[in-house]
Amino acid sequence: MNICIKKYHSDYFSEWNNFISTSKNGVFLLDRNFMDYHADRFVDHSLMIYDDAKLIAVFPANETETTIYSHQGLTYGSLIMNPKIKTVEVLAIFEEMKTYYREKGFQKIIYKTIPYIFHKYPAQEDLYALFRSNAQLIRRDISAVSLLQEKFSFSNSPSRHYKKCEKLGVEIQQNHSFRDYWDLLSGVLQNHYGVKPVHTLEEITKLAHVLPENIKLFEARKEGELLAGTVIFDFDFTVHTQYLANSDEGRKVGALDYLLIKLMDEEFSNRDYFSFGISTEEQGRVLNDGLINQKEMYTGRGICLDFYEIIL
């Protein structure tokens, strides 16, 4: 191999996005249309890795003082690889990446893995490379995921709410306008947790416009009244819930349960995985028992999201 590393620049926008779409473990969150919506908040130090003139991998990353992160503004990071790449090549890439960042004065890399349920093709060569680099596991979050192609039955509470909402005539629909739901979501987050959505209304609207096949809003309404909703991040064979919320009335009738069951049973029944996200706090050291129990009522079971530290 003749490895050449280039720091990402906006001139490579199309080349980067084309590679993400054809890679074996890239996800739409790594598309520059998504990554760059908050470019002003992070100092990008992503890498383009070539074998001679052929792009074989990219590394989404940002820098903070003497540390490289993959990537603080995104749920997933990792080395994104060409489908034909081999293990020996990934080991060589890791050595070149470490040398590159070390020579730039950085002292460590915090490496965030992409769970296997988002891989288009087996892509855990990086885990072996991390082991060979003496990387230390420093954080582990647990996420709940349902396997949609297996027969499953929901816990009593969601099942009761499903029947109740059916009798009440609650309707499930996709809405391309996020305004009503963002008002509901923002109120729920502020009243119960004292926080705001990570994305503003303007940001989520823009992202959904640019990536309409990947970012979708589904709502539960009764006679036009908004009861519950969720934003779905659509990764093709895996779908992920983002921003779940019930109105007060929705909570009384179990509208969110109804919405989620409908999405799993009907809208996305042909997919492989339905992901509910993490239920951990304080860098994975604290499990939110109530939150994960709720997700497990929908047949969700655990997968891990790992963070490693590489000392340079």
C-alpha positions as CSV (number, residue, x, y, z in Angstrom):
1,M,0.0,0.0,0.0
2,N,1.0,3.6,-0.6
3,I,-1.1,5.4,2.0
4,C,-1.7,9.2,1.6
5,I,-3.6,11.2,4.2
6,K,-5.3,14.5,3.4
7,K,-7.1,16.7,5.9
8,Y,-10.7,17.2,4.8
9,H,-11.6,20.5,3.1
10,S,-14.9,21.7,1.7
11,D,-13.4,21.2,-1.8
12,Y,-13.8,17.5,-1.1
13,F,-17.5,17.8,-0.2
14,S,-18.8,15.7,-3.1
15,E,-16.0,13.1,-2.9
16,W,-16.6,12.7,0.8
17,N,-20.4,12.2,0.4
18,N,-20.0,9.8,-2.5
19,F,-17.7,7.7,-0.4
20,I,-20.0,7.7,2.6
21,S,-22.9,6.5,0.4
22,T,-20.9,3.6,-1.0
23,S,-18.9,2.6,2.1
24,K,-19.7,-0.5,4.1
25,N,-20.3,1.2,7.4
26,G,-21.1,4.9,6.6
27,V,-24.4,6.4,7.8
28,F,-26.2,9.5,6.6
29,L,-25.2,11.3,9.8
30,L,-21.7,11.4,8.2
31,D,-23.0,13.1,5.1
32,R,-21.5,16.6,5.0
33,N,-25.0,18.0,4.5
34,F,-25.7,16.7,8.0
35,M,-22.3,17.1,9.6
36,D,-21.8,20.7,8.5
37,Y,-25.1,22.1,10.0
38,H,-23.1,22.7,13.2
39,A,-19.7,23.3,11.7
40,D,-19.3,26.5,13.6
41,R,-19.4,24.6,16.9
42,F,-16.4,22.3,16.2
43,V,-13.0,22.5,14.7
44,D,-13.1,19.8,12.0
45,H,-10.0,17.7,11.6
46,S,-11.5,14.8,9.5
47,L,-9.2,12.8,7.3
48,M,-9.4,11.4,3.7
49,I,-7.2,8.3,3.3
50,Y,-6.0,7.2,-0.1
51,D,-4.1,4.3,-1.5
52,D,-2.3,6.1,-4.3
53,A,-5.1,8.1,-5.9
54,K,-8.0,5.8,-4.7
55,L,-10.0,6.9,-1.6
56,I,-10.3,3.9,0.6
57,A,-11.4,5.3,4.0
58,V,-12.4,8.5,5.7
59,F,-12.3,9.5,9.4
60,P,-14.9,12.0,10.6
61,A,-13.2,13.9,13.5
62,N,-12.8,17.2,15.3
63,E,-10.1,18.6,17.5
64,T,-10.2,20.1,20.9
65,E,-6.8,21.3,22.2
66,T,-4.6,18.2,22.1
67,T,-7.3,15.7,21.6
68,I,-8.9,14.3,18.4
69,Y,-12.5,13.1,18.7
70,S,-14.5,11.0,16.3
71,H,-16.8,13.1,16.2
72,Q,-18.2,15.1,19.2
73,G,-21.1,16.5,17.2
74,L,-22.3,13.1,16.0
75,T,-23.8,10.0,17.5
76,Y,-21.4,7.7,15.7
77,G,-17.9,8.1,14.5
78,S,-15.4,5.4,13.4
79,L,-13.1,4.8,10.5
80,I,-15.5,4.6,7.4
81,M,-14.2,2.0,5.0
82,N,-14.4,0.9,1.4
83,P,-16.3,-2.4,1.1
84,K,-13.3,-4.1,-0.4
85,I,-10.8,-3.1,2.3
86,K,-8.9,-5.9,4.1
87,T,-7.8,-6.2,7.7
88,V,-4.1,-5.8,7.0
89,E,-4.9,-2.5,5.2
90,V,-7.0,-1.2,8.2
91,L,-4.1,-1.9,10.5
92,A,-1.8,0.1,8.2
93,I,-4.3,2.9,8.1
94,F,-4.5,3.1,11.9
95,E,-0.7,3.3,12.1
96,E,-0.6,6.1,9.5
97,M,-3.5,8.0,11.2
98,K,-1.7,7.8,14.6
99,T,1.5,9.1,13.1
100,Y,-0.3,11.9,11.3
101,Y,-2.0,13.2,14.4
102,R,1.0,12.7,16.6
103,E,3.1,14.8,14.2
104,K,0.5,17.5,14.4
105,G,1.0,17.7,18.2
106,F,-2.1,15.7,19.4
107,Q,-1.8,13.5,22.4
108,K,-4.8,11.2,22.1
109,I,-7.7,10.1,20.0
110,I,-11.2,9.4,21.4
111,Y,-12.6,6.8,19.1
112,K,-16.4,6.3,18.9
113,T,-17.6,3.1,17.3
114,I,-20.6,2.5,15.0
115,P,-22.7,-0.5,16.2
116,Y,-23.0,-3.4,13.8
117,I,-26.7,-2.9,13.2
118,F,-25.8,0.1,11.1
119,H,-23.2,-1.7,9.0
120,K,-24.1,-2.5,5.4
121,Y,-21.4,-5.2,5.4
122,P,-19.3,-6.7,8.2
123,A,-17.0,-3.9,9.3
124,Q,-15.3,-4.5,12.6
125,E,-11.7,-4.5,11.4
126,D,-11.4,-1.2,13.4
127,L,-12.1,-3.0,16.6
128,Y,-9.2,-5.3,16.0
129,A,-7.0,-2.3,15.1
130,L,-8.0,-0.6,18.3
131,F,-6.9,-3.7,20.3
132,R,-3.6,-3.7,18.4
133,S,-3.2,0.0,19.3
134,N,-3.6,-0.8,23.0
135,A,-6.8,1.4,23.0
136,Q,-8.6,1.5,26.3
137,L,-12.4,1.2,26.6
138,I,-13.4,4.4,28.5
139,R,-17.1,4.5,28.0
140,R,-19.9,2.1,27.1
141,D,-23.5,3.1,26.6
142,I,-26.3,0.6,26.2
143,S,-29.0,1.0,23.6
144,A,-32.3,-0.9,23.2
145,V,-33.0,-2.5,19.8
146,S,-35.9,-4.6,18.5
147,L,-35.4,-7.3,15.8
148,L,-38.3,-6.6,13.5
149,Q,-38.2,-9.9,11.5
150,E,-38.8,-12.0,14.6
151,K,-42.2,-12.6,16.1
152,F,-42.6,-10.5,19.1
153,S,-45.3,-9.5,21.6
154,F,-45.4,-6.3,23.5
155,S,-45.8,-5.9,27.3
156,N,-49.3,-5.4,28.7
157,S,-49.2,-1.6,29.0
158,P,-48.4,-0.8,25.4
159,S,-50.9,-3.5,24.2
160,R,-53.7,-1.9,26.3
161,H,-52.8,1.5,25.0
162,Y,-52.9,0.2,21.5
163,K,-56.4,-1.1,21.8
164,K,-57.6,2.1,23.5
165,C,-56.2,4.3,20.8
166,E,-57.7,2.2,18.1
167,K,-61.2,2.5,19.7
168,L,-60.7,6.3,20.0
169,G,-59.8,6.6,16.3
170,V,-56.3,7.9,16.8
171,E,-54.5,8.3,13.4
172,I,-50.9,7.9,12.6
173,Q,-49.4,10.1,9.9
174,Q,-46.2,11.5,8.6
175,N,-45.9,15.3,8.7
176,H,-43.4,17.2,6.7
177,S,-43.9,20.3,8.8
178,F,-42.1,20.1,12.2
179,R,-43.5,23.3,13.7
180,D,-46.4,21.9,15.8
181,Y,-44.4,19.0,17.0
182,W,-41.4,21.1,17.9
183,D,-43.7,23.3,20.1
184,L,-44.9,20.1,21.9
185,L,-41.5,18.6,22.2
186,S,-39.8,21.8,23.5
187,G,-42.5,22.2,26.1
188,V,-42.2,18.6,27.3
189,L,-38.4,18.7,27.5
190,Q,-38.4,22.1,29.3
191,N,-41.2,21.1,31.8
192,H,-39.8,17.7,32.7
193,Y,-36.0,18.0,32.2
194,G,-35.2,21.7,31.9
195,V,-33.6,21.3,28.5
196,K,-34.2,22.1,24.9
197,P,-34.0,19.9,21.8
198,V,-30.5,19.5,20.5
199,H,-31.7,20.7,17.1
200,T,-33.6,24.0,16.7
201,L,-36.8,24.0,14.6
202,E,-34.9,25.7,11.8
203,E,-32.1,23.2,11.9
204,I,-34.3,20.1,11.9
205,T,-36.5,21.6,9.1
206,K,-33.4,22.3,7.0
207,L,-31.9,18.8,7.6
208,A,-35.2,17.1,6.8
209,H,-35.4,19.1,3.6
210,V,-31.9,18.2,2.5
211,L,-32.2,14.5,3.7
212,P,-35.9,13.7,3.3
213,E,-35.4,10.0,2.9
214,N,-33.5,9.8,6.2
215,I,-35.2,12.3,8.6
216,K,-39.0,11.8,9.0
217,L,-41.6,13.0,11.5
218,F,-44.5,10.7,12.5
219,E,-47.4,11.9,14.7
220,A,-50.4,10.5,16.5
221,R,-53.5,12.8,16.2
222,K,-57.1,12.5,17.2
223,E,-59.5,14.7,15.2
224,G,-56.5,16.9,14.3
225,E,-55.2,17.3,17.9
226,L,-51.5,16.4,18.2
227,L,-51.1,13.7,20.9
228,A,-47.6,12.3,20.4
229,G,-44.8,12.1,17.9
230,T,-41.3,10.9,17.1
231,V,-38.6,11.8,14.6
232,I,-37.3,8.8,12.8
233,F,-33.7,8.6,11.6
234,D,-34.0,6.2,8.7
235,F,-30.8,4.2,8.1
236,D,-32.4,1.9,5.5
237,F,-32.5,-1.5,7.2
238,T,-32.3,0.1,10.6
239,V,-34.6,2.9,11.9
240,H,-33.9,4.9,15.0
241,T,-36.3,6.9,17.2
242,Q,-35.3,10.4,18.0
243,Y,-37.2,13.0,20.0
244,L,-40.1,11.1,21.5
245,A,-42.9,13.1,23.2
246,N,-46.5,12.8,24.5
247,S,-48.9,15.7,25.1
248,D,-50.8,15.5,28.4
249,E,-53.8,14.1,26.6
250,G,-51.5,11.7,24.7
251,R,-50.1,10.4,28.0
252,K,-53.6,9.7,29.3
253,V,-54.5,7.5,26.3
254,G,-51.1,6.0,25.6
255,A,-50.7,7.7,22.2
256,L,-46.9,7.3,22.1
257,D,-47.2,3.5,22.7
258,Y,-49.8,3.4,19.9
259,L,-47.5,5.3,17.5
260,L,-44.5,3.2,18.2
261,I,-46.3,-0.1,17.8
262,K,-47.9,1.1,14.5
263,L,-44.5,2.1,13.2
264,M,-42.9,-1.2,14.1
265,D,-45.9,-3.4,12.9
266,E,-46.7,-1.5,9.7
267,E,-44.6,1.4,8.5
268,F,-41.2,-0.2,9.0
269,S,-42.2,-3.9,9.3
270,N,-39.9,-4.8,6.4
271,R,-36.8,-3.5,8.1
272,D,-34.3,-5.4,10.2
273,Y,-33.9,-3.3,13.4
274,F,-35.9,-0.7,15.3
275,S,-33.5,1.3,17.6
276,F,-34.7,3.2,20.7
277,G,-31.3,4.8,21.6
278,I,-29.2,4.8,24.8
279,S,-30.5,4.7,28.4
280,T,-27.3,5.6,30.2
281,E,-25.9,8.8,31.8
282,E,-22.6,10.0,33.2
283,Q,-20.4,8.6,30.4
284,G,-22.3,5.2,30.6
285,R,-21.7,4.7,34.4
286,V,-25.3,5.2,35.4
287,L,-28.2,3.2,33.9
288,N,-31.6,4.9,33.8
289,D,-33.6,1.9,34.9
290,G,-37.0,3.5,34.1
291,L,-36.0,4.5,30.6
292,I,-34.5,1.2,29.6
293,N,-37.4,-0.7,31.1
294,Q,-39.8,1.4,29.0
295,K,-37.9,0.6,25.8
296,E,-37.7,-3.1,26.7
297,M,-41.5,-3.2,26.9
298,Y,-41.4,-2.8,23.1
299,T,-39.1,-5.9,22.9
300,G,-35.9,-3.8,22.7
301,R,-32.8,-5.6,23.9
302,G,-29.3,-4.4,24.4
303,I,-26.4,-3.4,22.1
304,C,-23.4,-1.4,23.2
305,L,-22.0,1.8,21.9
306,D,-18.3,2.0,22.8
307,F,-15.7,4.7,23.2
308,Y,-12.0,4.1,23.2
309,E,-9.0,6.2,24.0
310,I,-5.8,5.8,22.0
311,I,-2.7,7.4,23.5
312,L,-0.4,8.9,20.9
